[in-house]
Amino acid sequence: MTYTTTLQPLEVDQWFVDSSELRSFVSKVQEIISTTRDRAETLTTIEPYFSQLLKQEN
């Protein structure tokens, strides 16, 4: 059985884990999403930022 749920966007961001690095990454991703044309381009553009985030030891 498959369940599909559509989540509505939140009015404000909510943070379970909060760090300046994570906030910066999310901000960059939001900027990239607003300026890219399709999913493949978006993911390709985000990839180096995500890789950099994962390398951090904080």
C-alpha distance matrix in Angstrom:
0.0 3.8 6.6 10.0 13.2 16.6 19.3 22.8 25.6 27.7 31.4 32.6 31.4 30.5 31.4 30.1 32.2 35.3 37.8 40.0 38.6 35.0 36.2 38.2 35.3 33.0 36.0 36.5 32.9 33.1 36.3 34.9 31.9 34.5 36.7 34.5 33.3 30.0 27.4 29.1 32.4 31.0 29.5 32.6 34.8 32.9 32.8 36.4 36.0 32.9 34.7 37.7 35.7 34.1 37.7 39.0 39.7 39.7
3.8 0.0 3.8 6.6 10.0 13.2 16.0 19.5 22.2 24.5 28.1 29.5 28.3 27.6 28.6 27.7 29.7 32.6 35.1 37.1 35.6 32.0 33.1 34.9 32.0 29.7 32.5 33.0 29.3 29.5 32.7 31.3 28.2 30.7 32.9 30.8 29.7 26.4 23.8 25.7 28.9 27.5 26.1 29.4 31.4 29.5 29.6 33.3 32.8 29.8 31.8 34.8 32.8 31.5 35.2 36.4 37.4 37.3
6.6 3.8 0.0 3.8 6.6 10.1 12.7 16.2 19.1 21.2 24.8 26.2 25.3 24.6 25.9 25.1 27.5 30.2 32.9 34.9 33.7 30.1 30.8 32.9 30.2 27.6 30.4 31.2 27.6 27.4 30.8 29.8 26.6 28.9 31.4 29.7 28.8 25.8 23.3 25.6 28.5 26.6 25.6 29.1 30.7 28.6 29.1 32.6 31.8 28.9 31.2 33.9 31.6 30.7 34.4 35.4 36.3 35.9
10.0 6.6 3.8 0.0 3.8 6.7 9.7 13.0 15.9 18.4 21.9 23.5 22.7 22.6 24.1 23.9 26.2 28.6 31.2 32.9 31.8 28.1 28.5 30.5 27.9 25.1 27.6 28.4 24.8 24.3 27.6 26.7 23.4 25.4 28.1 26.5 25.5 22.7 20.4 23.1 25.8 23.8 23.1 26.7 28.1 26.1 27.0 30.6 29.6 27.0 29.6 32.2 30.0 29.4 33.2 34.1 35.3 34.8
13.2 10.0 6.6 3.8 0.0 3.8 6.2 9.6 12.6 14.9 18.4 20.1 19.6 19.4 21.3 21.3 23.9 26.2 28.9 30.6 29.9 26.1 26.2 28.4 26.1 23.1 25.4 26.7 23.3 22.4 25.8 25.4 22.1 23.9 26.8 25.7 25.1 22.7 20.5 23.5 25.8 23.4 23.0 26.7 27.6 25.5 26.7 30.1 28.7 26.2 29.1 31.3 28.9 28.7 32.5 32.9 34.1 33.3
16.6 13.2 10.1 6.7 3.8 0.0 3.8 6.5 9.6 12.4 15.6 17.6 17.5 17.9 20.2 20.9 23.4 25.2 27.8 29.1 28.4 24.8 24.4 26.4 24.3 21.0 22.9 24.3 21.0 19.6 22.9 22.7 19.3 20.7 23.8 23.0 22.4 20.4 18.6 21.9 23.8 21.3 21.4 25.2 25.7 23.7 25.4 28.7 27.2 25.1 28.3 30.2 27.9 28.1 31.9 32.3 33.8 32.7
19.3 16.0 12.7 9.7 6.2 3.8 0.0 3.8 6.5 8.8 12.2 14.0 13.9 14.2 16.7 17.6 20.3 21.9 24.6 25.9 25.6 21.9 21.3 23.6 21.8 18.4 20.3 22.0 19.0 17.5 21.0 21.3 18.1 19.4 22.8 22.4 22.5 20.8 18.9 22.3 23.7 20.8 21.0 24.8 24.8 22.5 24.4 27.4 25.4 23.4 26.8 28.4 25.7 26.3 30.0 30.0 31.4 30.1
22.8 19.5 16.2 13.0 9.6 6.5 3.8 0.0 3.8 6.4 9.2 11.7 12.4 13.5 16.6 18.2 20.9 21.9 24.5 25.4 25.5 22.0 20.7 23.0 21.7 18.0 19.2 21.3 18.6 16.4 19.7 20.6 17.3 18.0 21.6 21.8 22.0 20.9 19.6 23.2 24.1 21.0 21.8 25.5 25.1 22.9 25.3 28.1 25.8 24.3 27.9 29.1 26.5 27.5 31.2 30.9 32.4 30.8
25.6 22.2 19.1 15.9 12.6 9.6 6.5 3.8 0.0 3.8 6.5 8.5 9.2 11.0 14.1 16.3 18.6 19.1 21.5 22.1 22.3 18.9 17.3 19.5 18.4 14.7 15.6 17.9 15.5 13.1 16.4 17.7 14.7 15.3 19.0 19.6 20.3 19.7 18.5 22.0 22.4 19.1 20.1 23.6 22.7 20.4 23.1 25.5 23.0 21.9 25.6 26.4 23.8 25.2 28.7 28.2 29.9 28.2
27.7 24.5 21.2 18.4 14.9 12.4 8.8 6.4 3.8 0.0 3.8 5.4 6.6 8.1 11.7 14.1 16.7 16.9 19.6 20.3 21.1 17.8 16.0 18.6 18.2 14.4 15.3 18.2 16.4 14.0 17.3 19.1 16.7 17.1 20.9 21.9 23.1 22.7 21.4 24.7 24.9 21.3 22.2 25.6 24.4 21.8 24.5 26.5 23.6 22.5 26.1 26.5 23.6 25.2 28.6 27.6 29.0 26.8
31.4 28.1 24.8 21.9 18.4 15.6 12.2 9.2 6.5 3.8 0.0 3.8 7.0 9.3 12.9 15.9 18.3 17.8 20.2 20.5 21.8 18.9 16.3 18.8 19.1 15.4 15.3 18.6 17.4 14.5 17.3 19.7 17.7 17.3 21.0 22.7 24.1 24.2 23.4 26.7 26.4 22.9 24.2 27.4 25.7 23.4 26.3 28.0 24.9 24.3 28.0 28.0 25.1 27.2 30.3 29.0 30.5 28.1
32.6 29.5 26.2 23.5 20.1 17.6 14.0 11.7 8.5 5.4 3.8 0.0 3.8 6.5 9.8 13.2 15.1 14.2 16.5 16.8 18.4 15.6 13.0 15.6 16.3 12.8 12.9 16.4 15.7 13.2 16.0 18.7 17.2 17.2 20.8 22.5 24.5 24.6 23.5 26.6 26.0 22.3 23.4 26.4 24.4 21.8 24.6 25.9 22.6 22.1 25.7 25.3 22.3 24.5 27.4 25.8 27.2 24.6
31.4 28.3 25.3 22.7 19.6 17.5 13.9 12.4 9.2 6.6 7.0 3.8 0.0 3.8 6.5 10.0 11.6 10.9 13.3 13.9 15.1 12.1 9.9 12.9 13.2 9.9 10.7 14.2 13.4 11.7 14.8 17.1 16.0 16.7 20.1 21.5 23.7 23.5 22.0 24.7 24.3 20.5 21.0 24.0 22.2 19.2 21.7 22.9 19.6 18.7 22.3 21.9 18.8 20.8 23.8 22.2 23.5 21.1
30.5 27.6 24.6 22.6 19.4 17.9 14.2 13.5 11.0 8.1 9.3 6.5 3.8 0.0 3.8 6.8 9.2 9.2 12.4 14.0 15.3 12.2 10.8 14.3 14.5 11.6 13.3 16.6 15.8 14.7 18.0 19.9 18.8 20.0 23.3 24.4 26.6 26.0 24.0 26.6 26.5 22.7 22.7 25.7 24.2 20.9 22.9 24.2 20.8 19.4 22.7 22.4 18.9 20.4 23.4 21.7 22.4 19.8
31.4 28.6 25.9 24.1 21.3 20.2 16.7 16.6 14.1 11.7 12.9 9.8 6.5 3.8 0.0 3.8 5.4 5.7 9.1 11.4 12.6 9.6 9.0 12.8 13.0 10.9 13.0 16.1 15.5 15.3 18.5 20.2 19.6 21.2 24.2 25.1 27.5 26.8 24.6 26.7 26.6 22.8 22.3 25.1 23.6 20.1 21.6 22.5 19.1 17.5 20.4 19.9 16.3 17.6 20.4 18.4 18.9 16.1
30.1 27.7 25.1 23.9 21.3 20.9 17.6 18.2 16.3 14.1 15.9 13.2 10.0 6.8 3.8 0.0 3.8 6.3 9.9 13.1 13.9 10.9 11.5 15.2 14.9 13.3 16.0 18.6 17.8 18.2 21.4 22.7 22.1 24.1 26.9 27.5 29.8 28.6 26.0 27.9 28.2 24.5 23.5 26.2 25.2 21.5 22.5 23.4 20.3 18.1 20.6 20.4 16.6 17.1 19.9 18.0 17.8 15.2
32.2 29.7 27.5 26.2 23.9 23.4 20.3 20.9 18.6 16.7 18.3 15.1 11.6 9.2 5.4 3.8 0.0 3.8 6.8 10.2 10.7 8.2 9.6 13.0 12.8 12.1 14.9 17.1 16.8 17.8 20.6 21.8 21.8 24.0 26.4 26.9 29.5 28.5 25.8 27.3 27.4 23.8 22.5 24.8 23.7 19.9 20.6 21.0 17.9 15.9 18.0 17.3 13.5 14.1 16.6 14.4 14.1 11.5
35.3 32.6 30.2 28.6 26.2 25.2 21.9 21.9 19.1 16.9 17.8 14.2 10.9 9.2 5.7 6.3 3.8 0.0 3.8 7.0 8.5 6.7 7.2 10.6 11.4 11.0 13.0 15.6 16.0 16.7 19.2 20.8 21.3 23.0 25.3 26.4 29.3 28.7 26.4 27.9 27.4 23.8 23.0 25.0 23.3 19.7 20.8 20.7 17.2 16.0 18.2 16.9 13.2 14.7 16.7 14.1 14.2 11.0
37.8 35.1 32.9 31.2 28.9 27.8 24.6 24.5 21.5 19.6 20.2 16.5 13.3 12.4 9.1 9.9 6.8 3.8 0.0 3.8 5.3 5.3 6.2 8.5 9.9 10.7 12.3 14.2 15.4 16.6 18.5 20.0 21.1 22.9 24.7 25.8 29.0 28.7 26.5 27.6 26.7 23.3 22.5 24.0 22.0 18.6 19.5 18.8 15.3 14.6 16.4 14.4 11.1 13.1 14.5 11.4 11.8 8.6
40.0 37.1 34.9 32.9 30.6 29.1 25.9 25.4 22.1 20.3 20.5 16.8 13.9 14.0 11.4 13.1 10.2 7.0 3.8 0.0 3.8 5.5 5.1 6.0 8.6 9.9 10.4 12.2 14.2 15.3 16.4 18.3 19.9 21.2 22.8 24.2 27.7 27.8 26.0 26.9 25.6 22.3 21.9 23.1 20.6 17.6 18.8 17.6 14.0 14.3 16.2 13.7 11.0 13.8 14.7 11.8 13.0 10.2
38.6 35.6 33.7 31.8 29.9 28.4 25.6 25.5 22.3 21.1 21.8 18.4 15.1 15.3 12.6 13.9 10.7 8.5 5.3 3.8 0.0 3.8 5.5 5.1 6.2 8.7 9.9 10.6 12.3 14.3 15.4 16.4 18.3 20.2 21.3 22.3 25.7 25.6 23.6 24.2 22.9 19.8 19.0 19.9 17.7 14.6 15.4 14.1 10.5 10.7 12.4 9.9 7.2 10.3 11.2 8.6 10.7 8.8
35.0 32.0 30.1 28.1 26.1 24.8 21.9 22.0 18.9 17.8 18.9 15.6 12.1 12.2 9.6 10.9 8.2 6.7 5.3 5.5 3.8 0.0 3.8 5.4 5.0 6.2 8.5 9.8 10.5 12.3 14.2 15.2 16.3 18.5 20.1 20.9 24.0 23.6 21.4 22.3 21.5 18.1 17.2 18.8 16.9 13.4 14.5 14.1 10.6 9.8 12.3 10.8 7.5 10.0 12.2 10.2 12.1 10.2
36.2 33.1 30.8 28.5 26.2 24.4 21.3 20.7 17.3 16.0 16.3 13.0 9.9 10.8 9.0 11.5 9.6 7.2 6.2 5.1 5.5 3.8 0.0 3.8 5.4 5.2 6.1 8.6 9.9 10.6 12.4 14.2 15.3 16.7 18.7 20.1 23.3 23.3 21.6 23.0 21.8 18.3 18.2 19.9 17.5 14.3 16.2 16.0 12.2 12.2 15.1 13.5 10.6 13.6 15.6 13.6 15.5 13.3
38.2 34.9 32.9 30.5 28.4 26.4 23.6 23.0 19.5 18.6 18.8 15.6 12.9 14.3 12.8 15.2 13.0 10.6 8.5 6.0 5.1 5.4 3.8 0.0 3.8 5.5 5.1 6.2 8.6 10.0 10.6 12.3 14.3 15.6 16.8 18.3 21.8 22.2 20.8 21.7 20.1 16.8 16.9 18.0 15.2 12.5 14.5 13.6 9.8 11.0 13.6 11.6 9.6 13.1 14.6 12.9 15.5 13.9
35.3 32.0 30.2 27.9 26.1 24.3 21.8 21.7 18.4 18.2 19.1 16.3 13.2 14.5 13.0 14.9 12.8 11.4 9.9 8.6 6.2 5.0 5.4 3.8 0.0 3.8 5.4 5.1 6.1 8.6 9.8 10.4 12.2 14.3 15.5 16.2 19.6 19.4 17.6 18.4 17.1 13.8 13.4 14.7 12.3 9.1 11.0 10.6 6.9 7.4 10.5 9.3 7.3 10.6 12.7 11.9 14.8 13.9
33.0 29.7 27.6 25.1 23.1 21.0 18.4 18.0 14.7 14.4 15.4 12.8 9.9 11.6 10.9 13.3 12.1 11.0 10.7 9.9 8.7 6.2 5.2 5.5 3.8 0.0 3.8 5.4 5.0 6.2 8.6 9.8 10.4 12.4 14.4 15.4 18.4 18.2 16.5 18.0 17.0 13.3 13.4 15.5 13.3 10.1 12.6 13.3 9.8 9.7 13.3 12.7 10.4 13.2 15.8 15.0 17.5 16.2
36.0 32.5 30.4 27.6 25.4 22.9 20.3 19.2 15.6 15.3 15.3 12.9 10.7 13.3 13.0 16.0 14.9 13.0 12.3 10.4 9.9 8.5 6.1 5.1 5.4 3.8 0.0 3.8 5.5 5.2 6.3 8.7 10.0 10.9 12.7 14.5 17.8 18.5 17.5 19.1 17.3 13.9 14.9 16.5 13.6 11.3 14.3 14.4 11.0 12.1 15.5 14.4 12.7 15.9 18.1 17.1 19.8 18.4
36.5 33.0 31.2 28.4 26.7 24.3 22.0 21.3 17.9 18.2 18.6 16.4 14.2 16.6 16.1 18.6 17.1 15.6 14.2 12.2 10.6 9.8 8.6 6.2 5.1 5.4 3.8 0.0 3.8 5.4 5.0 6.2 8.6 10.0 10.8 12.2 15.8 16.4 15.6 16.6 14.5 11.3 12.3 13.3 10.2 8.2 11.4 11.2 8.1 10.0 13.2 12.3 11.5 14.8 16.7 16.3 19.5 18.8
32.9 29.3 27.6 24.8 23.3 21.0 19.0 18.6 15.5 16.4 17.4 15.7 13.4 15.8 15.5 17.8 16.8 16.0 15.4 14.2 12.3 10.5 9.9 8.6 6.1 5.0 5.5 3.8 0.0 3.8 5.3 5.0 6.0 8.6 9.9 10.4 13.6 13.6 12.3 13.7 12.2 8.6 9.4 11.3 8.9 6.4 9.8 11.0 8.4 9.1 12.7 12.9 11.8 14.5 17.0 17.2 20.3 19.7
33.1 29.5 27.4 24.3 22.4 19.6 17.5 16.4 13.1 14.0 14.5 13.2 11.7 14.7 15.3 18.2 17.8 16.7 16.6 15.3 14.3 12.3 10.6 10.0 8.6 6.2 5.2 5.4 3.8 0.0 3.8 5.5 5.1 6.3 8.8 10.3 13.2 13.8 13.1 15.2 13.7 10.1 11.9 14.1 11.6 9.8 13.4 14.7 12.1 12.8 16.5 16.5 15.2 17.9 20.5 20.3 23.2 22.2
36.3 32.7 30.8 27.6 25.8 22.9 21.0 19.7 16.4 17.3 17.3 16.0 14.8 18.0 18.5 21.4 20.6 19.2 18.5 16.4 15.4 14.2 12.4 10.6 9.8 8.6 6.3 5.0 5.3 3.8 0.0 3.8 5.5 5.3 6.5 8.9 12.3 13.7 13.9 15.5 13.1 10.2 12.6 13.9 10.7 10.0 13.8 14.4 12.1 13.9 17.2 16.8 16.2 19.3 21.4 21.3 24.5 23.7
34.9 31.3 29.8 26.7 25.4 22.7 21.3 20.6 17.7 19.1 19.7 18.7 17.1 19.9 20.2 22.7 21.8 20.8 20.0 18.3 16.4 15.2 14.2 12.3 10.4 9.8 8.7 6.2 5.0 5.5 3.8 0.0 3.8 5.4 5.2 6.0 9.6 10.7 10.7 11.9 9.3 6.5 9.2 10.2 7.2 7.2 10.9 12.1 10.6 12.2 15.3 15.6 15.6 18.2 20.4 20.9 24.3 24.1
31.9 28.2 26.6 23.4 22.1 19.3 18.1 17.3 14.7 16.7 17.7 17.2 16.0 18.8 19.6 22.1 21.8 21.3 21.1 19.9 18.3 16.3 15.3 14.3 12.2 10.4 10.0 8.6 6.0 5.1 5.5 3.8 0.0 3.8 5.5 5.6 8.1 8.7 8.6 10.9 9.3 6.1 9.0 11.2 9.2 8.8 12.4 14.5 13.1 13.8 17.1 18.0 17.4 19.7 22.3 22.9 26.1 25.7
34.5 30.7 28.9 25.4 23.9 20.7 19.4 18.0 15.3 17.1 17.3 17.2 16.7 20.0 21.2 24.1 24.0 23.0 22.9 21.2 20.2 18.5 16.7 15.6 14.3 12.4 10.9 10.0 8.6 6.3 5.3 5.4 3.8 0.0 3.8 6.0 8.3 10.3 11.3 13.7 11.6 9.2 12.5 14.2 11.9 12.0 15.8 17.4 15.8 17.0 20.3 20.8 20.3 22.8 25.3 25.6 28.8 28.1
36.7 32.9 31.4 28.1 26.8 23.8 22.8 21.6 19.0 20.9 21.0 20.8 20.1 23.3 24.2 26.9 26.4 25.3 24.7 22.8 21.3 20.1 18.7 16.8 15.5 14.4 12.7 10.8 9.9 8.8 6.5 5.2 5.5 3.8 0.0 3.8 6.8 9.5 11.3 12.8 9.9 8.5 12.1 12.8 10.3 11.6 15.2 16.4 15.5 17.3 20.1 20.6 20.8 23.4 25.4 26.1 29.5 29.2
34.5 30.8 29.7 26.5 25.7 23.0 22.4 21.8 19.6 21.9 22.7 22.5 21.5 24.4 25.1 27.5 26.9 26.4 25.8 24.2 22.3 20.9 20.1 18.3 16.2 15.4 14.5 12.2 10.4 10.3 8.9 6.0 5.6 6.0 3.8 0.0 3.8 6.0 8.0 9.1 6.3 5.7 9.4 10.1 8.5 10.3 13.4 15.2 15.1 16.4 19.0 20.1 20.5 22.6 24.8 26.0 29.4 29.6
33.3 29.7 28.8 25.5 25.1 22.4 22.5 22.0 20.3 23.1 24.1 24.5 23.7 26.6 27.5 29.8 29.5 29.3 29.0 27.7 25.7 24.0 23.3 21.8 19.6 18.4 17.8 15.8 13.6 13.2 12.3 9.6 8.1 8.3 6.8 3.8 0.0 3.8 7.2 8.6 6.8 7.4 10.8 11.6 11.1 13.1 15.8 18.0 18.2 19.2 21.6 23.2 23.6 25.3 27.7 29.1 32.5 32.7
30.0 26.4 25.8 22.7 22.7 20.4 20.8 20.9 19.7 22.7 24.2 24.6 23.5 26.0 26.8 28.6 28.5 28.7 28.7 27.8 25.6 23.6 23.3 22.2 19.4 18.2 18.5 16.4 13.6 13.8 13.7 10.7 8.7 10.3 9.5 6.0 3.8 0.0 3.8 5.6 5.5 6.2 8.8 10.2 10.8 12.3 14.4 17.3 17.7 18.0 20.3 22.4 22.7 23.9 26.5 28.2 31.4 31.8
27.4 23.8 23.3 20.4 20.5 18.6 18.9 19.6 18.5 21.4 23.4 23.5 22.0 24.0 24.6 26.0 25.8 26.4 26.5 26.0 23.6 21.4 21.6 20.8 17.6 16.5 17.5 15.6 12.3 13.1 13.9 10.7 8.6 11.3 11.3 8.0 7.2 3.8 0.0 3.8 5.5 5.0 6.1 8.5 9.8 10.4 12.1 15.4 15.9 15.4 17.8 20.2 20.2 21.1 23.9 25.6 28.7 29.2
29.1 25.7 25.6 23.1 23.5 21.9 22.3 23.2 22.0 24.7 26.7 26.6 24.7 26.6 26.7 27.9 27.3 27.9 27.6 26.9 24.2 22.3 23.0 21.7 18.4 18.0 19.1 16.6 13.7 15.2 15.5 11.9 10.9 13.7 12.8 9.1 8.6 5.6 3.8 0.0 3.8 5.4 5.3 6.1 8.5 9.9 10.6 13.8 15.2 14.9 16.5 19.2 19.9 20.4 22.9 25.1 28.3 29.3
32.4 28.9 28.5 25.8 25.8 23.8 23.7 24.1 22.4 24.9 26.4 26.0 24.3 26.5 26.6 28.2 27.4 27.4 26.7 25.6 22.9 21.5 21.8 20.1 17.1 17.0 17.3 14.5 12.2 13.7 13.1 9.3 9.3 11.6 9.9 6.3 6.8 5.5 5.5 3.8 0.0 3.8 5.5 5.2 6.1 8.6 10.0 12.6 13.8 14.4 16.1 18.2 19.2 20.4 22.5 24.5 27.9 28.8
31.0 27.5 26.6 23.8 23.4 21.3 20.8 21.0 19.1 21.3 22.9 22.3 20.5 22.7 22.8 24.5 23.8 23.8 23.3 22.3 19.8 18.1 18.3 16.8 13.8 13.3 13.9 11.3 8.6 10.1 10.2 6.5 6.1 9.2 8.5 5.7 7.4 6.2 5.0 5.4 3.8 0.0 3.8 5.5 5.2 6.1 8.6 11.4 11.6 12.0 14.4 16.3 16.6 18.1 20.5 22.1 25.5 26.0
29.5 26.1 25.6 23.1 23.0 21.4 21.0 21.8 20.1 22.2 24.2 23.4 21.0 22.7 22.3 23.5 22.5 23.0 22.5 21.9 19.0 17.2 18.2 16.9 13.4 13.4 14.9 12.3 9.4 11.9 12.6 9.2 9.0 12.5 12.1 9.4 10.8 8.8 6.1 5.3 5.5 3.8 0.0 3.8 5.4 5.1 6.0 9.5 10.2 9.7 11.7 14.3 14.7 15.5 18.0 20.0 23.2 24.0
32.6 29.4 29.1 26.7 26.7 25.2 24.8 25.5 23.6 25.6 27.4 26.4 24.0 25.7 25.1 26.2 24.8 25.0 24.0 23.1 19.9 18.8 19.9 18.0 14.7 15.5 16.5 13.3 11.3 14.1 13.9 10.2 11.2 14.2 12.8 10.1 11.6 10.2 8.5 6.1 5.2 5.5 3.8 0.0 3.8 5.6 5.3 7.9 9.9 10.3 11.3 13.7 15.1 15.9 17.7 20.1 23.5 24.8
34.8 31.4 30.7 28.1 27.6 25.7 24.8 25.1 22.7 24.4 25.7 24.4 22.2 24.2 23.6 25.2 23.7 23.3 22.0 20.6 17.7 16.9 17.5 15.2 12.3 13.3 13.6 10.2 8.9 11.6 10.7 7.2 9.2 11.9 10.3 8.5 11.1 10.8 9.8 8.5 6.1 5.2 5.4 3.8 0.0 3.8 5.6 7.0 8.0 9.6 11.2 12.6 13.9 15.6 17.3 19.0 22.6 23.5
32.9 29.5 28.6 26.1 25.5 23.7 22.5 22.9 20.4 21.8 23.4 21.8 19.2 20.9 20.1 21.5 19.9 19.7 18.6 17.6 14.6 13.4 14.3 12.5 9.1 10.1 11.3 8.2 6.4 9.8 10.0 7.2 8.8 12.0 11.6 10.3 13.1 12.3 10.4 9.9 8.6 6.1 5.1 5.6 3.8 0.0 3.8 5.8 5.5 6.2 8.7 10.2 10.7 12.5 14.6 16.1 19.6 20.3
32.8 29.6 29.1 27.0 26.7 25.4 24.4 25.3 23.1 24.5 26.3 24.6 21.7 22.9 21.6 22.5 20.6 20.8 19.5 18.8 15.4 14.5 16.2 14.5 11.0 12.6 14.3 11.4 9.8 13.4 13.8 10.9 12.4 15.8 15.2 13.4 15.8 14.4 12.1 10.6 10.0 8.6 6.0 5.3 5.6 3.8 0.0 3.8 5.5 5.1 6.1 8.6 9.9 10.6 12.5 14.8 18.1 19.5
36.4 33.3 32.6 30.6 30.1 28.7 27.4 28.1 25.5 26.5 28.0 25.9 22.9 24.2 22.5 23.4 21.0 20.7 18.8 17.6 14.1 14.1 16.0 13.6 10.6 13.3 14.4 11.2 11.0 14.7 14.4 12.1 14.5 17.4 16.4 15.2 18.0 17.3 15.4 13.8 12.6 11.4 9.5 7.9 7.0 5.8 3.8 0.0 3.8 5.4 5.0 6.1 8.6 9.9 10.7 12.9 16.5 18.0
36.0 32.8 31.8 29.6 28.7 27.2 25.4 25.8 23.0 23.6 24.9 22.6 19.6 20.8 19.1 20.3 17.9 17.2 15.3 14.0 10.5 10.6 12.2 9.8 6.9 9.8 11.0 8.1 8.4 12.1 12.1 10.6 13.1 15.8 15.5 15.1 18.2 17.7 15.9 15.2 13.8 11.6 10.2 9.9 8.0 5.5 5.5 3.8 0.0 3.8 5.4 5.1 6.2 8.7 10.0 11.2 14.9 15.7
32.9 29.8 28.9 27.0 26.2 25.1 23.4 24.3 21.9 22.5 24.3 22.1 18.7 19.4 17.5 18.1 15.9 16.0 14.6 14.3 10.7 9.8 12.2 11.0 7.4 9.7 12.1 10.0 9.1 12.8 13.9 12.2 13.8 17.0 17.3 16.4 19.2 18.0 15.4 14.9 14.4 12.0 9.7 10.3 9.6 6.2 5.1 5.4 3.8 0.0 3.8 5.4 5.0 6.2 8.8 10.3 13.6 14.5
34.7 31.8 31.2 29.6 29.1 28.3 26.8 27.9 25.6 26.1 28.0 25.7 22.3 22.7 20.4 20.6 18.0 18.2 16.4 16.2 12.4 12.3 15.1 13.6 10.5 13.3 15.5 13.2 12.7 16.5 17.2 15.3 17.1 20.3 20.1 19.0 21.6 20.3 17.8 16.5 16.1 14.4 11.7 11.3 11.2 8.7 6.1 5.0 5.4 3.8 0.0 3.8 5.4 5.2 6.4 9.1 12.4 14.3
37.7 34.8 33.9 32.2 31.3 30.2 28.4 29.1 26.4 26.5 28.0 25.3 21.9 22.4 19.9 20.4 17.3 16.9 14.4 13.7 9.9 10.8 13.5 11.6 9.3 12.7 14.4 12.3 12.9 16.5 16.8 15.6 18.0 20.8 20.6 20.1 23.2 22.4 20.2 19.2 18.2 16.3 14.3 13.7 12.6 10.2 8.6 6.1 5.1 5.4 3.8 0.0 3.8 5.5 5.2 6.8 10.5 12.1
35.7 32.8 31.6 30.0 28.9 27.9 25.7 26.5 23.8 23.6 25.1 22.3 18.8 18.9 16.3 16.6 13.5 13.2 11.1 11.0 7.2 7.5 10.6 9.6 7.3 10.4 12.7 11.5 11.8 15.2 16.2 15.6 17.4 20.3 20.8 20.5 23.6 22.7 20.2 19.9 19.2 16.6 14.7 15.1 13.9 10.7 9.9 8.6 6.2 5.0 5.4 3.8 0.0 3.8 5.5 5.6 8.9 9.7
34.1 31.5 30.7 29.4 28.7 28.1 26.3 27.5 25.2 25.2 27.2 24.5 20.8 20.4 17.6 17.1 14.1 14.7 13.1 13.8 10.3 10.0 13.6 13.1 10.6 13.2 15.9 14.8 14.5 17.9 19.3 18.2 19.7 22.8 23.4 22.6 25.3 23.9 21.1 20.4 20.4 18.1 15.5 15.9 15.6 12.5 10.6 9.9 8.7 6.2 5.2 5.5 3.8 0.0 3.8 5.5 7.9 9.7
37.7 35.2 34.4 33.2 32.5 31.9 30.0 31.2 28.7 28.6 30.3 27.4 23.8 23.4 20.4 19.9 16.6 16.7 14.5 14.7 11.2 12.2 15.6 14.6 12.7 15.8 18.1 16.7 17.0 20.5 21.4 20.4 22.3 25.3 25.4 24.8 27.7 26.5 23.9 22.9 22.5 20.5 18.0 17.7 17.3 14.6 12.5 10.7 10.0 8.8 6.4 5.2 5.5 3.8 0.0 3.8 6.4 9.2
39.0 36.4 35.4 34.1 32.9 32.3 30.0 30.9 28.2 27.6 29.0 25.8 22.2 21.7 18.4 18.0 14.4 14.1 11.4 11.8 8.6 10.2 13.6 12.9 11.9 15.0 17.1 16.3 17.2 20.3 21.3 20.9 22.9 25.6 26.1 26.0 29.1 28.2 25.6 25.1 24.5 22.1 20.0 20.1 19.0 16.1 14.8 12.9 11.2 10.3 9.1 6.8 5.6 5.5 3.8 0.0 3.8 5.8
39.7 37.4 36.3 35.3 34.1 33.8 31.4 32.4 29.9 29.0 30.5 27.2 23.5 22.4 18.9 17.8 14.1 14.2 11.8 13.0 10.7 12.1 15.5 15.5 14.8 17.5 19.8 19.5 20.3 23.2 24.5 24.3 26.1 28.8 29.5 29.4 32.5 31.4 28.7 28.3 27.9 25.5 23.2 23.5 22.6 19.6 18.1 16.5 14.9 13.6 12.4 10.5 8.9 7.9 6.4 3.8 0.0 3.8
39.7 37.3 35.9 34.8 33.3 32.7 30.1 30.8 28.2 26.8 28.1 24.6 21.1 19.8 16.1 15.2 11.5 11.0 8.6 10.2 8.8 10.2 13.3 13.9 13.9 16.2 18.4 18.8 19.7 22.2 23.7 24.1 25.7 28.1 29.2 29.6 32.7 31.8 29.2 29.3 28.8 26.0 24.0 24.8 23.5 20.3 19.5 18.0 15.7 14.5 14.3 12.1 9.7 9.7 9.2 5.8 3.8 0.0
